[in-house]
Amino acid sequence: MPVFWIAADDHDFAEINHTYLLNRDGELVRVEYPVMPEYPVPVSEITLGNPEAIQAMHGLIRETLGESDFTESLYDQLAVNYQDGANVVVAFGRLMAQLTADYGLVLFSPADPAAKRLAKPLFAEIVERQDELHQLMGSTNRRIERASYHLQVEKNEQAIHLFYHQKGRWPIVHRDGRFQAGEYSFSKDELLAKIEESPECFSPDVLTRPIMQSFLFPTLAQMGGPSEIAYFAQINPLFEMFRLPTPVHTARPTATLVEKRHEKVMAQAEISFEELAGDIEQVINRVMAKDFPEDIEREFQQLRADLFGRFEKFSDKSLQFDPSLKEFAQQTAGKIDFSIKAFEGKVFGAHKRKSKEVRDRLYRLWHALYPNRSLQDRSLNISYFIAKYGPGVVSFLFERLDPDQSAHQLISLSEYTD
């Protein structure tokens, strides 16, 4: 059974209060709910409580995506889930459940009070076995560093790998015989009593979260991003310590959806996806240099020199026949020079216009395939594709995405038919 573990205990609201869409000009637009909580509380405790900010958010989405055959139902779906008084985690969970309803995906919030009650024995054991946990983590970290790898997570040696939720989310540290979390202080017995009485006030940190996952669910495998998977070099020994089977760790598949118009640009200009992950200006310069001869200015100078050289010889001969034509010859030479300069200006003006068109087209390509200088699936919201191609694009993605492929996948939307 596939389970999506929502990071509901995380307190970094600034990381999740926004997303990105592409507007009709191919520009990246940031859509956000800017109202920050008073304290850095877990996102499960945050509700959308500012009607003006909510209305502005939905208005910007409409303005950005415009109208299509699919947008009205999409806008209704977003409005129903992200409305005044909606809990942030519940809104996300409901929307994702609606989008993935056909695939058996379970969305789970570890902030659920029932889940926290089930996790009480684990929270208590983390406190009870602090010394053993630190010894194990210390030896593991030293082994990783001896092998010339860096530590993915560096923690205060006094950290007990739990957070306490009270007017914020505070890391608990063991200092001077007391357990401290922000302005709160506990003896060991008081902390254990608090866990027993109010487990919903506690959550694991980045190193003990996978342990909580396996404690609550028999976990066969975990898919994660590169950084998340790298954590397990440090975490794996903890599974044995807490008598849990170590799950298989695999990288989640990553993909970029390529629209037909962008495929065409890439093919015509011979642009690889890898190039877009580099310096876009170099790509633009390469493409424009191919379209415009770099020695064209020199050739105009040569043309002018050749024409005036021939004209001068011809006029000298003509003036021997009739010197009164000298003024007319000078006027003719001026007209020729004016016409050549006008022609040159037209050529370079056309190149400038074409350069702007090429530059704009390549920037649209870059924003679409490598938004915010990162992979598309880390920035661009699926709503952009749903608005343009309909909800069936989710099924198309499900069918085309290879979950066992470790390399980044390019999925062509030219094959998609709603």
N, C-alpha and C positions, 0 to 999 in steps of 0.2 A: 504494500500500500504506500503510494507516494505521499509524503507529508511535507508541507511547506511551513517551516518554523518561522513565524513572524517575529521580528526583533522588537517585541512589544515592551521589553524591560529597558531597552536602550533609552538614554536621556538626551541624545544629541538631536534635538528637534530641527536644528538648522540644516542637518544633513538630509532630512526627509520632507521638509515643508515646501518643496518646489519640484518641478519637473520641467522638461523642455519639449516644445513642439516646433514644427516648421510652418511658417506662414506661406501664403500663396506666391511670395517672391523668393521662396527658398531660404529665407533667413531664419536663424534660430531664435526662438522667443522663450524667455523664462516665465513660467506661470507659478505663482507662489501664494501661500497663505502667510502673510508677514507677521502676524500677531504672535509674539513669543510668550511662553509661560513665565510667571514671576520667578519660579525656581526651576533648576534643571531636573524636572521630574521625569519619570518614565513616560514614554509616549502613550502608553495605555491609559494614563491619567489625564490626557489632554483632549478637550472637546473643542469643536469649532464654535466659538461663542461670539463672533463679531459679524453680524449680518452684512455690514457694508463691505468688509473684506471678502466675505464669501461671494457676494454679488459681483464684486470687481473681478474676482478670480474666474467665475463662470462667464462673465462678460468678455474677458480677455481670451478665454478659450474659444468662444464663438467668433470673435473678431479675427483670431489667428487662423482657425480652420475653415471659416466661411460656411457655406451651405452646400450640401450634396444630398443625394438620395438616402444617405445613411446617417447624416449628422443629427437629425431631430431625435431619433431613438437614442443615439449616443448621448446627446445633451440631457435628455430626460433621465437616462441611467446615472449620469454624473450628478445631476441635481438631486436625485432621490438619495443617493449615498452620501454625498458631501453637502449636507444641509446644516442649517443652524442647530446647534445642540448635538451634532453627530460626534461620536467618539472617533478619533483618528484611526485607531487600530481596527475598529469594527467597520468603518467606512471602507478602508482598504481591503479587509477580508471579504466583505460582501461583494465588492466590485470584482475582485479576483475570482471569487467563487462563481459569479455569474459568467465571467469570460471563459472559465475552464470547466463549466458544468458537465461537459460530455466526457471528461477524461479521468474521473475518479480521484482527483487531487483533493487532499484534506488540508485545510488551512488551520493551523493551530497557534493559539496565543498562550505563551507560557505565563502571562499575567493573570490568567483565569484563576480565581481564588481556589477552585477545586484542584487545579494542578499544583498550586503552591502547597495545599494541604498534603497532597501525595508526596511532595518533595521534602517534607519536614525531616524525615530520617536522614536524607542526604545532607541538608543544610547543617543539621546537628553533627553529623559525622565529620564534615569539613572543619567545624570548630574543634571538635574533640581531637582530631588527628593532625592538628596544625604542624607540630614539630616534624612528624613523619612526612607530611606533604612538602614542607620546605626542604627537607633533606633530599627527598626524591627529585624535586624540581631543580635543586642546586646541582646535583650530580648529573642530571640530564643536560642542563644548560652548559656545564663545563665540557661534557662530551661533545656537544654540538660545536662549541667554540674551538675545541682542540682539532676538530675535523675541518676547521677554517670556514665554517658557516656562521652567519650572523643570527642573532636571536630575533625571531619575528615579534615576540612580545617580551618586553623587559618590565618586570614588576618590582615594586618596593619590597625588600626582604621582610618587611613587617606586615605586608598585605596578607589577609586571610582568604582572599579570592571570593569574597561575598560583598554585596552592597546592601545598605540599609536605606529604606524609603521612608523619609519623614521630612516634609518641607524640602523636598529634593531627593536626589539619589546619591548616597555618600559611600565611598569605599571604606570598608572596615579594616582597621589596622590594629595589630597587637603591640601595644607600647606600654612599658613600665607596669606590666602585670594587668593592664586594663585593655578592653576592646573599645576603640574609639571610632566614631563615624560622624564627621563634622563636629557639631557642638554636643553630640550625644556620647555618653560613656557608660560602659557596662563591665561588670565583673563577668567571669566565665559563666557562672550559674545564672546571672541575670540575662545574659545573651541567650543561653539555651532556653530559658523560660520564655523569653520574648519570641523565639522561633516557634516554640510549642503553642504559644498563645496567639501569635499573629504572623503566620508564615507568609502572608501576602505582602508583608513589609520587607521581604528579602528577595534577592535575585543573585544569580551567579555572575562572575565576571567572564572575560573572554576565554580564559583557560578552563574554567569549570562548567561553562555552558554546554559543551559537547557531552560532559559527564552527566549533566542533568537530562539531556536528550536521551541518552541510553538508559538512564535510570527510569525515566517515564515510559519509554517505548523500547521494545527489543529492536535495536537498530542494526540492520544488515549492512548498509552502506550509506555514506554521506557524500553528496555532491556539493561542491563549493567552488568559490573563486580561488585564484592562485594564492592570495594572502591567507585566506581561510584554511586552505589545505596545508599551507606551510606551517600553520600553528601546530599541526599534529605531530611534528617532529618533537615538540616540547610536551604535548598533551598525552601522547600514547601510553607512557608508563602509568598515568593516573587511572586508566581503565582497569588495569590489573590490581592497583591498590584498592579500588572501590568494588572489586569482584564483578566487573562487567566485561563482556566480550568486546574486543576492539573492532570497530566497524572498518570496512574497506573504505578507503578515501579515494574518490575520483573527482577529476575536474569537471565542473559543469560545462556543457557545450556552450560555445559562444557563436553568435551569428550576426550577419549584417544582411538586411533586406535591401535588395538593389532594384530600384524601379527601372522600367524599360527605357525611359529617357536618359537615365544616368548610365545604363549599360551602353547605350548608343554613343554617348560622349566618350566613355572609356575606350570603346572599340575604335572610334574614329581617331582619337588622339593617342591611342596605344598607351593608355594609362593603367598601371597595375594598382590594385588595392594597397599594396605595400608602399607605393609612392605617396599615397594620400596620407599615410601615417608619418611622413617626413615633412619637409619644408614645402608648403603649397606654392610659395613664390618661385621656387626652382622648377616646379611642374609647369607653372604658368609661363615662365621664361622659355622653357624647352618647347612647349607647344606653340608659342607665338613666333619663336625663331624659325620653326619649321614652315610657318605660313607666310613669312615675309623675308625676302632675300636680304641678308645682312649687308651686301655691298650695293644696295639700291641707291644710296646717296652718292657714292663714288661714281656710279654709272650716270646719274643726272649731271654731275659736274663734267664728266667726259663728253656727254651729249652736248652740253652747252659749249664746251671748248671746241668740239668738232664743227658744230653749226656756225659759230662765229668765225672760226678760222676759214671755213669755206666761203662764208658770206663776205668776209673782208677781202679775200682774193677776187671774188666775183665783182664786188662793188668797185674795187680799185681799177679793174679792167673796164668796167662800165663808165667810170668817171673820166677815163682817158677819152672816151667817145663824146661824153657830154658832162663837163664839170658842174653844170647847173643842177645836176641830180644829187649832189652831195647831201643837201639838207633832207631830201626825201629818203635817201639811203640810211641816214642816221635815224629818221623816224621809223623806218621799216625795221632796223636793228632793234630799236627800243620795243616795238610791238612784238617782235620775235622773243626778246628776253622776257617781256611781260607774260606772254603766252606760255613759255616754258616754266616760269616760276609759278604761274597759276596751275599748270598741269601737275607740277611737283607738289604744290600745296594740296591739290585734290587727292593725289596718291597717298600722301602722308596723312591727310584728314581721314581718308577711308580706312587706312591702317589703324589710326587712333580709335575710330569708331569700332572697327572689328576687334581691336585689342580689348576695348571695354566690354564688348559682347563676350569675347572669349574669357576674359577675367571674371565677369559676372557668372558665366556658365560654370566655370571651374570652381568658383567659390560656392555656388549652389550645390555642386557635386560634393565638395569637401564638407559643407555643413550637413549634408544628408547622410554621408557614409562615415564620416569621422567627426561627429559633433563634439564641440568642447575639447578637441584634441584627444578624444578617447573613443573607445569602441562604441558603436551605435547602441548596443544593448545596455550600456551603462548610463546613457543620457536621454535618448529619444523615447518619448512615451508612445506606447502602442496605439493610443487614441488617434495619432496622426494617420496611421495606416487604416484604422477602422473607419475614420471619417472619409477617407478617399476610396477605399476598396470594399468596405463593408465588414461585418463581423465574421464573415467566412474566412478572412485573412488569418484568423487565429487557427482555424482548422488546417489551412494550407501550411502554416508554419509548423504545426504539430506533425503533419505528414512528412514535410521535407527535412526537418531537423534530425540529424543523426546523433543520438545521445552518446554513442560510443566513439565519436570522432573527437580526437584531442586537438586537432588543428582548427583554426578559426574557419567558419563556414560562410560562404557567400551564397545567398538564396535569391534566385532570380524571380522577380515578380512578373516578368513577361510570360511566365508559365501559368500565372494565376488567372482563373476565370471564376467569377462569383457564382 
